[in-house]
Amino acid sequence: MRMGMRVLGLGAAAVLASVSVASAADLGGPPAPPYASYAPEFDWSGLYFGIQGGYDWNRATTPPFAASETGVIAGFYGGYNFQFDPNWIVGFDASINWDNARGGDPDVGVPNSAGPTWKGFVRGRAGYVVDNFLFYATGGAAVMSYSAVVSGVGSGNATPWGWTAGLGVEMALSENWIGRIDYAYQDFGTFTLGGAAPVGGTPVSLTASTLMVGIARKF
């Protein structure tokens, strides 16, 4: 009986020892790889609307006079993106903006002021996606309302169209919000001011640069 108990005890000890060795091996082995969780890529496709603001630089020439017309610009923009590849998008973008850019030429000899009162853009765009950033180029049409006042002489106005091209970058801030920095160069060619002479009938050549920061809601 004692011999049987002794054999049984030795067997139990052997089992416990093997379990301990196996456990020690498990503890000393390499840890299991952590669970990998990846955030889904941002989907740029869809409709968006936003607000923006920045600065507008205009260079107007009425030979022999020239003026630098600068000021704050702010407004609304919106558009639609088509993401046809994980890294490429095409789309269109439009905006309407109040414009406070004004300036004059002291060589005129009397107080004078001119500049756009609002500007609008209708542009196509193409971009390349890197992580949560979209780098894009734009091109299309620009339109503005332009007014000029020469003290004691008269005033004139026009609504010229021109072309625009630019660059920008957008960042996905969250699933539904996108921030942007946008630059647009514009060339309105030469247009004629309407109104009574001598200001009305004056030809004006104008180019401009606009830099704006915006935030949009994606739908």
Secondary structure, DSSP 8 states (H G I E B T S, - for coil): -HHHHHHHHHHHHHHHHHHHHHHHHHHHS----------------EEEEEEEEEEEEEEEEETTEEEEEEEEEEEEEEEEEEEEETTEEEEEEEEEEEE--BB--GGGSS-EEEEEEEEEEEEEEEEEEETTEEEEEEEEEEEEEEEEEETTTEEEEE--EEEEEEEEEEEE-SSSEEEEEEEEEEEEEEEE-BSSTTTTT-EEEEEEEEEEEEEEEE-
